[in-house]
Amino acid sequence: METLWKDVRFGLKTLLRHPSTTLVALLTLALGIGANTAIFSVVNGVLLSPLPYPEPDQLVMVWESNPGAGFPRFAVSEPNFEDFRRQSQVFAGLVAISEARFNLTGGDRPEVIPGASVSADFFRVVGVEPVLGRSFRAEEDRPGDPQVAVISHELWQRRFGEDRAILNKPLILDGLPVTVIGIMPPGFDFFRQQEIWVPIGLEVNPLTRGMHSLATLGRLKPGVTLEGAESEMRTIASRLAQQYPDTNEGWSVDLISLKDSLIENIRPALLMLLMAVGLVLLIACANVANLLLSRVAAREREIAVRAALGAGRGRLMRQMLTENVVLFLTGGALGLLLALWTTRTLIAINPEGIPRASEIGVDWKVLLFTFGVSLLTGLLFGLVPALSSTGARLHEALKEGGRSAAGGARGKLVRNLLILGEVAVALVLLVGAGLLLKSFSLLRSVDPGFRADRVLTANLSLPEYKYPDPGQQVVFFHQLLEEIEAIPGVQSAATVFPLPLGGQGSALAFTIEGRPVARVTEAPNADVWAVSPNYFEVMQIPLLKGRAFAAQDHRRSIPRVIINQTMADRFWPGEDPLGKRITFDPPGEPEPLWRTVTAVVPDVRGSALTQEVGNQIYWPQYQQPFAECSLVVRTEGNPTTLARPLRDAILSADRDLPISQVRPMESLVREALSQSRFQALLLGIFAGLALLLAAIGVYGVISYSVTQRTHEIGIRMALGARPPQVLAMIVRQGMALVLAGALVGVALSWLLAFYLSERINAMAYGVSATDPITFLIVPLVLLAVALIANYLPARRATRVDPLVALRYD
């Protein structure tokens, strides 16, 4: 131990004697290790850490699935949920969840609170009980209006100032008094930051078996595996399909762990980034190894003298390896400090796109990872210069002054192999970044089907207790839109549900007149929007044929719909769809409500820009209103300046009606691009860093080579070689090495892209994993950068004075 401590102290002194070299090495390692630590801290918090619930591996989500009908994973219908709960034997508890938004009134200001209606034993199944009060009782989970509620700790703090008196006191939710019976622990976050939970009170109606609306959570019994539970649930689904063929035929059940359901969308991106920073670290370590090799060449006479005085090869190698490990550990410590800042920046860049963001931080696993990476890379890449330094023949080192091993053919070969590897790895990263950047560029150019500029949006929901009649809702919306359009700076206003790119969707099965369908499961589906008359004007969606909705399209007029171009081409190819009729009533309905197609509009992107456009149907809000909707307001200038007047107009119409998410439509478009932007930005940064490190590595090797060959260059110039010839010789030799690395990189990139083509195609919109343009442009960019890195030291070689060079040793 004492000997090791002496080696460490000697290594520190050696590093301090060469401050410039040490500083460059430390900065390079800090970048590489810091980037790895930052990404690993995110991976650890999101992917590796268990969910903050007791026995989290037993929690699973239950989904109905019908891939043949285009529903690979779908919500569960209420009757099927009751059958699952009654017939299954694998769950310790199975609960239903229906996300909701509540209008909280009665205080200083109305507020929209995200929440959910849940089964009475929801908190028992999750395994987390309120820290104050209690959870629901079975007798409280009955059909009808909820009487009790449990609230989050965050809502208790924000709205009620942690006043314990709120327990057993009523809140006014959607106009009804609901008693607060419990407050959850801090940080309890189940699905999309819910803050209020009420009993769901299911009243099972056999007619709703074909309507899928419930998220379903189950806790497996001890000893039951996910595969075994899924097998039993599929058996039950098969029985239900035989019992209810009209609604259940073709439907099965999929089980997925709760953790996987939360992280499955972000997992590929995080693993890709972790692999990318790992490659950056390899390049950084190769650069440091080359730097250490250059330093070893300068110290070979010192090492040879120590060997001549009796130091064995093992002792010398241990000393050199200790110095290198100390360097890498110090770089790791600096990298950890860099990671602390970088991690917060990553979360700030894309807070909504990273689930479980509150659990990301530096814990013992992150510290252990940083130490392990620093130690492992120090041992692996520190071994190369250590072996080179102790492998020199003693008499050659003493005679040639330090150019026998590390500076000779073997040292040159090692340095060249390291540079070749750097270039190949950098090219792999650049190809990946190129694919994502091209994907992001294509995604930005996607036409959403509407004009988002100068449009302000806001969400609101009319409480049923105050507006129970659809006619009242129509009158309210009509008057509200008139008041909004009277605001200075407003051109036009409308309502829509759901809001395009707002994260919600509403799909319904439909039947075309004259084309009978035997069963609900065989009927085609369409995304459906309820819109007010001015909607197409506000969103600047042109009419391809027919007429838009008007105020006269009310509940007593002929039911009408507008369809998109895709639906028109799919069901009436070569025909005029105007005047055709469809119904949303199930097949076999004796008196279906037929709706007449009155117009055709272009396709619009619904819930996501990457989503393939299918059948789309619009119906008049005034014929069949939704109590929940979004306002869309086209303004003459900056829409954010009208946010306050819009709020005032709504409060003037109903002082107890809260609105939420007042924001420009352009922000929704930006959010739709956020995940692609996040991935492209980070991988682009890492690829750029890899390119920079590779260029520095090439520059360093060529610069060292020029220094080592100063005597040779002087002889060539004394014998008549012209500076351009020397320049061409050095650049040609350097570029041959880079070209070899680029060819290896292209081959690796192609093999990796082919192997991961399915994942890459899923992440890269509109781009093939083996996109030829990317594979052409990226190597050219790398070669251009490498040419500059070769040219700079080569130009210095042309300025060598032959008389000075001939005296150079």
N, C-alpha and C positions, 0 to 999 in steps of 0.2 A: 504493500500500500504506500509505503514511503517512497519507493522508486517511482510509482505511478504519479505521486504528487510532484516529485521532482521533474518528471517528464512534462506534466501540465504547466508548471511554472516556466520551464525552459521554452515550451511551445508558445506561451504567452509573450515571453520576451522576444522570441523570434518574430512573432506576428507584429509586435510593436516596432521592431527594427525596420520593417517594410510597410509603413503606414498607407502608402498609396495603393499598393497591391492588396493589402488586407482590407482597406475600405471598399475597393471595387468588388472583392469577393463577398464581403458581408452584405453589401447592397444587393448583389445578384442573388444571394441565398435568401435574404429577407423577402425579396419579391416572390421568389419561387415558393418558399415555405409559407409565407404569409398568405398568398393566394390559396394554397392548399388548405391551410388551417381555416380560413374564412369560409370556403365552400364546404369543408367537412363540418364546421359548426352548424351550418344550415342543414346539411344532410343528417347530422346527428339529431338535431331538434325535430326535424320533420319526418324523416324516414326511420331512424333507429330507435329513438326514445319511445317507450310504451305510452299509450294513452293514459291520462291521469285518472283512471278509474280502477277499482278493484278487479283483478283477474280480467284485464282488458282483452285478452285473446279469446275469451268466451263470447264477446259481443260481436254479433253478425247482423248485416243488413239482408233482408229478404226481399227479393224482387221477382215479379212475374216477367216472363220473357216469351216473345214470339218472333224470333228472327225472320221467319218467312213473311211476316206482315210488316217488317221494318221496325220492330220493337225489341232489340236485343236485351234491353233492361228497362223495366217499366214499373210504375207504381202498382199497388195491390188494390183491388176493388174491395169494398166494405164486406159484402157477403163472403168473398173468398177469404178475407182476413179472419172472419169468425170461424169458418170451416178449418182454416189452418190452425187457429188457436185451440179449437176443440179436438181435432183429430191427431195433432202431432204429439209425439212422446219424447222428443229430443230437447225441448226447451224448458229451462227453469222459469221462463217468462217470455211472453211475446206481446209487444205493445205496438199500437198504432200512433203515428205522428202526422199531423196535418199543419203545415206552416201557415201562419196567419199574421196579419198586421192589425193592431188594435188602436182605436182612437181614444187616447187618454185625455179626459177633460176634467174640469172642476178645479183647476189650479190657476196659476198666473197665465198660463198659455196652453192651448191644446197641443198635443204632441202625438205623432205616430210612433208606436212602439212595436218593434218586431218581436214575434213570439210564436207560440204553437199551441194547438190543442192536442193533448196526449192522453193515453190510457191512464187509469188511476195508479197502476203500479209502475209507471214509467221510471220514477226516481229509484225505486227498489231494483228494477232490472239494470239500470245504469250503475247502481251501486253508490250513489251519492245522495245524501239526505240534506235537508236544509240545516243551516247552522243556527237559525232562529226559527221557532215555530215547528211546523210539521208539514208532511206531504199529504197527498190526497188519500181519502178513504174510498173504499169500493162503492159505498152508497152515494158518494158525491159525483160519480161518473155515470150519470143517467141522461137520457135524452132531454133536450130543452136547453134553455139559456144557462151558461155556467154561473154558479153562485160563489165559487171560491177561486183563488189564484195564488200561485207562487211566483215571486219576483226575483230577479238577479241581484246580487250584491252591488253591482255597478249602478243599476237603476235606483236602488235604495240610497246609494251615496249621492247620485247626481240629482235626483228629483226630490228626495225626502230628507237629505242631510243626515242620514244614518239615525233617524228618529225611530226608536224602538216602539213608540206609540202607534206606528203604522200597522203593527200586527193586530189582527182581528178588527181592523177598521176597513170600511168600504172604499174602493176606488171606483170611479165612473169610467167603465170601459164600454165603448160604443153605446153610451147613453144608459147603461145598466149598472146598478151597484154590485160590485164583486168584492168579496171580503178577502183581504190578504191574510193567508194562513202560514206562510213560510218565506224565508229569505235564504237563497242559496249561498254557498261559500264563495269567496272571491275567486275570480278566474274561471268559474264554471261556464264553459262555452261549448254548447252542443249545437252544431249546425248553425252557421251564419249568424252568430252573435245574438241569439234569442235572449229576450229579457223578461218575458212574461209567459207563464204556462198556465193553461186552464184545462179542466177535464174535457175530453172529446165528446163524451155522451153519444156514442154511436147508436143509431136506430136503424137496424139493418132492413133494407128494402130489397126484396128479390129482384125488382126491376132494375136495380143499379149494379147488377153483377158484371155488366159489360163496361162500367165506368170505373176507371182506375185512378185513384186519387190519394191513396195512403202510402206514406213511407212506413216501413215496418222494421222494427228492431227486435232482435231476440238475444237472449242469453242462453248459451248451450249448457246443458247439465254437465257436471264434472265427468270426465272420461269420454264424452261424446266428441267425435272429430267433425270437422267441417264437411268432409266428404260423406261421412255417414249420415249427417243431418240433411245434407242436400239430397242424398238418395231417398230418404224417407219423404221429404217434401215433394220430390218429383213424383213419387208414387201417389201421394195425395192429389197432386195436380192432375195426374192421369185419370184418377177416379172422378174428379170433378169434371174433366173434359168429357167423359162418357155420360155423366149424369146431366150436364148442361151443355150439350154440343153447340147450341146456338151462340153462346157467349164464350165458352172456354176451350173449344176445340182449337188445337194448335198452340195452346199456351202451356208453358212449363214454369219451373221455378229455378232461380239461381241464388246461391248464397255467397256473400263476399264479406270478409271481415270488416268491421267498422273502420279499422285503421286504414285498410286498403281502399275503402270507399272514399276516405278523406284525401288520400295522397296519390291515388292512381294517375291523376292528370298531371301532377307535377313531378312524379318519380322519374320518367325518362329524361326530362330536362335537367334535373339535378344530377343524375348519374352521368349524363353527357358532360356537364360542367366539371364534375369531379374527375372524369377521365381527362378532360382538357387541361385542367390545372396540374394533373399528374404529369402530362407530357411537357408542360411548361417547366415543371420542376426538373425533369430529366435534362432539358436543354440548359437550364441554369446550372445544374450540377456538372454537366459536361464542360461548360465554360469555365467553371471554377477548377475542374480537374486540369484543363489545359493551362490555366493560370498557374496552378501549382507545379505542373510539369516545367513550365518556363522558369519558375523560381528554383526548382530542383537543379536545373541545368546550371544555374549560377552558383549553386552551393555544392557542386560535385567535388571540388577540390577540398572543401571543408570536410565533407563526408569521407572522402578518401583518406585524409589525414587522420581522422578519428578511427577509421578502420585499421590504418597502419599502426596506431598506438594500442591496438588490442580489442577494439569494440567489435563484437560479433555481428553477423548480418541480422540475426533475430533482434538483437538489442537496438541496432540502428533503425530497423524497420518499425519496431514498436515506438520508438521516439518520433519518427516521421508520421506514423499513423495517429499517434496521440495529438500531435500538432494539428493535423487535418480535422480530427474529430472535434477538437476544441473550437476550431474555426466554424465548423458546421453547426455545433451546438449554440455558439454565439449568434450565428446567423438565424438559427431557429428562434432564439429569444427575441431578436429584433422582429422576426416575422410574426411572432405571437402578438407583439404590440401593434404591428400593422394590421393584423387580422381583427383586432378589437374594433378598430375604426372601420375597416372594410365591411365587416358583418353588419354593422348598423346602416351603412350606406346601401348594402344590398337590399335590406328590408325596406328602407325608405324609397328605393327606386320602384319597387313593385309590391307594396304592402298587401293589396287585395289578392295578388296572384300567388302568395305563399301561405298555404294553410299552416296552422299551428305556429304562427310567427311569434306568439308570446312565449313559446317554449324554446326559442333559439337563443343560445348564449354560450359562454365558455364555462364548461364544467370539467370534472376530472377526466372524462373521456377525451375531451378536446385537448387538454393539457398532455395527456398520455399520447395522443396521436401526434402532437407537435414534437414531443420528445422522441418518440419512436421514429418519426420521419427524419428528424435531424440526425439521430444516431445512426440509423440505417444508411442514409445517403452518405454520411461522413465515413462510415466503414467501407462502403462499396466504392465510392468515387475517390476516397482518400487512399485506397489501397493501390490505385494505379500509379500515382507519383511515388508512393512509398516503395513499391517494387522496382520502379525505374531507378530510384536513387540508390538502392542497395544492390542493384544488379550490375553496376559498372565494374570493369576490371581495374584493379587498384593501380597498376603501373601506367595504364592509359590515362586515367584521370589525373594522376600526378604529373604526367608528361605533357598532356594536351590542354591542361588548364580548364577543364570543365566541359569539354564537348565530346566526351567519349560515349556516353550512353543516352542520357536524356536529350542531349543535343545531337546525337547521331541518328543513324538509320532507324534504330528501334524506337527512339523517342519520336521521330518524325512520323513513323507508321501509327503509333498510338494517337498522336494529335490529329492526324488525318482521319483516322477511323472515328474519333469523337466528333469532328466537324461533319463528316459524312452523316453520322447519326443525327446530329443537330438539324441539319438541313432536311433530312427525311421526316423527322418528327414535326418540324415547323411546317412542312408542306401538308402533312396530314391535318394539322390544326387549321391551316389556311383554307384548305378545301372544305372542311366542315363549316367554318365561318362564312365562306363564300356561298355555300348552299343556303344557309339560314338568312344571310343578307339578301340574296336574290329572292328567297321566299317572302321576306318582309317587304321588299320592294314590290313584288307582285300583289301582296295582300293590300298594300297601301293604294294600289291602283284599282282595286275591286270597286265596282260601282254598287253602292248599297241600294240603289233604286230610288233614292230620294235626295233632296238637297238639305244637308244638315246645317249649313251656315245660317246665322241669324235666327235660329229657332231656339226658344226657351221651353223647357219641359218641367213638369211638376206632377207628382202623384197625389191623388186624393181618393177617399172612399166614403160614400154616403152611409151613415149609420141606418140600419134597417128600422130601428125603433122610431126614427124621425121621418124617414122616407120609405114607408112600407109598400106603397103603391108605385108600380112602374110609371104611371102617369105623373106622379109627383116628381120622380127622378128626372123625367124628360123635361118638365117645366123648369126645374132647378137648373139643369145644365143649359137649357136654352137661354134663360135669363143671365146666368153667369157668363156665358160666352159673349152676350151682348155687352155686359159691363166691361169685360176684358178688352173687347175690340174698341171700346170708347176710350181706353187709356192712350194718352199721347205717345206716339212711337210704335204702336201696335198696328200691323197691317191686317192680320186675320188670326183667328184662333179656332181650335177644334179639340175634340176629345178622341181618344183611341184606347182600346184595350185588346191585347197587351201592347206595350210600347216597343217598337222595333229596336233590336239590340239592347233591350232592357233586361234580358236574362230570364224572361218568362215566355211561356208558349201556351197556346190553347189549340189542341188538335181534336177534330171531331170526324166521325165517320159520316159519309153521305151516300145517298142513292140518287141516281139519275132517272128521270121519268122515262119510262119505256124500256129500261134496262133492269129487269128485276134481279135482285140478289136474295139468295135463299137465307143467308145467315149474316149476323152482325160482323162476324169474324172475316167474312168475304168482302165486306164493303170497303171501298177506298177511303182514305183519310185526307184531310186538308187542314192546313194551319188557318185559323179563323181569327179575324179582327172585327170588333165592333167600332164603327167610326161615325162621327157626326158629319153633317153635310159639307163643311169646308175643309175636311181633312186632306183631300188630295191637292187642294189649292195651297194649304199651309206647307205641306211637305213637298210641293212641286213635283208630284207624280203625274205625268201626263196621261190622258185618256187615249187609248189606241183606237177605240170605237165605242159608241154608245154614249150614255150620259151619266154624270155623277149623281150622287144622292142629293136630294133637296129637302127643305123643311117640310114639304108635303108628304114625304115618305115617313108617315107616322104609323101608329099601331093599327089604325083603322083602314090604312091604304093597302094596296097590293104588296105582299112581301117581295122584297127585291134583294139581289146579291150582285156583287161585282167580283169577277174572277181574274186571275193573272194569266199571262200569255202561255206559260207552261201548261196550265190546266186546260186552256182552250185548245192547244195543239195536241194534248194527250187524249182528250175525250171527244173532240170534234175536229179532227184533222180534215182540212179541206172544206169545212162547213162554217157557217156563221153561227156562233154560239148564242148570239142575242136572241132572247125569247125562249131559250131552253130552260127547263125547270129541274131543280134539285130539292131534296129534303134531307133534314138531319134526323128525322124520326126513324126508328129502327125498322128493318124490313118486316112486313106483315102488319104494320100499323093500319087499322081499317080506314082512318081519315088523316092521312099525313098532311103536314103543312108544306105545300109546294112553294118554292121561292123562285122567282123569275130572274134570269141573268139579264142585266140591263147594260153592262159595260165590261170592257176588258182593259186591264192596265198592265204595265211592265212588271217583271218579277222584282220583288223586294227581298233583301236579306232579312231574315226573321230574328232568331235569337243569337246568331253568330255570323261573322263575315265568311267564315270557312264552311258554313253549312250549305249543303247542296239544296238548291231551291226546288221545292216540290209544288204540290197543289196549294193554292192560296185563295181564300174566300173572304170577302168583306160583306158585312151586313150593316144596315143603318142602326146607329145607336138609338135613334128615336123610335124604331119599331120594336126592338128588344134590348132595352138598356141594361148595362152593367153598372151596379152600384160602385164598383171599383174601376177606376180609369186613370188615364194620364192626360194632362193638358199639354197641347203643343201650340206654341204661340210664335208666329213669324213677326219679327220686329224690323224696324227700319234701320237700326244700327246695332250696337253691341247689346246682345240679349241680356247680359248679366246686370246691366243698369236698370232693367225692368223687373228684377226679382222682387224688390220691396213693393212696388206698386201692384204686382201680381198677388202677393200675400195679402195686401190691404184689401184688394177687390174680393178675394175669397172670404176673408174675415168679415167684410161688409155684408156679403151674401148670407153667411152663417158664422157667427162668432165662435161656435163650438166645433167648427170643422177644421181639423189640422191638415196641413199639406207637408209633404216630405220630398226630399231629393230634388230640390229646385236647382236645375243645372242646364247648361247649354246642351243641345243635341250633339254638338261636336265633341263634347267630353265623352259621350257614350261611344262614339266612333273611335276615339282615342283609346278608351278602355278595351274595346274589342280588339285593338292592335297591341295591347299592353304585353300579353304573354309572348307574342312573337317578337316584339321589340326587346323585351327583357332578355330572351334567349340570344337573339342576334347581337345585342349590345355586349353582353358578357363574353360570349364566345369570340366576338370580334376583338374585344380588349385583350383576351388571352392570346388570340392568334397574332395580334399586333405585337404583343410582348414577346411571343415566341420568335417572330420575325426579327424584332430588334435584337434579341439575345443571340440569335443565329448570325445576324450580320456582325455583331460585336465579336462573336467567336471567330468568324471568318477573318475579320480585320485583324484580330489578335494573332491568329496563326500565321497569316501572311506577313504581318509586321515582324513577328519573331523570326520567320524564315528569312526575311530581308536582312535583319540584323545578323543572323547566323551566316548569311552568305555574302556579307559585305566584302570580304577578301576576294571571293570568287567573282563578284560583280566588278570589283576594281580591276581584276586581271582581264575580264572580258572587254571592259571599256578601254583599257590600256592597249589591247590588241586590235582596237578599231571598232568595237561594237558601238552603235549609235544609241542615244537615249530611247528613241521610239522602239528600237529592237529589244532593249532590256525591258521596257514597259510591257511590250507585247508578250515577251517570254514569261514574265511573272504573272501577268493577268491570265494568260492561257493556262499556266499550270494550276493557278488557283481556281479558275472557272471549271477546269476538268474535274476537280474534286467536288465542286458545287453541283455540277451537272450530274455526276454519279449519284450524289445524295438526292437530287431532285428526281431522278429516275426511280430510285428505290422508294422515295416518298409517294410518287404517283402510283406505283404498284401497290404499296401498302394502302393508300387511300382507296384505290379501286376495290381491293379485296375487302377492306373494312366496309365500304359503302355497299358492296354486294351482299355481305353477310348481314348487315344491319339495315337493309333496304326497306323492310316493312316499317321499322321504327322511324327511320329518317323520313320516309314518305309521309308518315303520319304527322311529323313535326314540321316538315317543310312544305308549305302550301304551294301547290302548282309546280313543284320542282322534283325531278327525278333524282334519286340518290347518286346516279352516275351521270349527272348532267354534263354533256360534253363541253359546253361553253365554260363552265366553272373549271373543269379539268384542263382547259386550254389557257384561260386567263391567269389563274392562280400561279402555275409554274413560271409564266412569263414575268409576273410581278416579283416573285422570289428571285428569279435570275437577274432582274434589273437591279434589285437591292444588293444582291451579292456582287454584281459587277462594280457597283460603287464601292463596296467594302474591299474589293480586291484592288481597285484603281488607286485608292488613296495611299496605301503603303508602297504600291508599285511605283507611283510617281516619285515618292521619296527616294526610291532606289536609283532613279535616273539622275539624281542630284549628287550622287556619291563622287567625291574627288578621288580619281585613281591613285594619286600619290598617298593620300591618307588611307585609302582602302588597302593598299599594298603593305602598309605597316600594321594593319588591323590584325589582332590575334583573337 
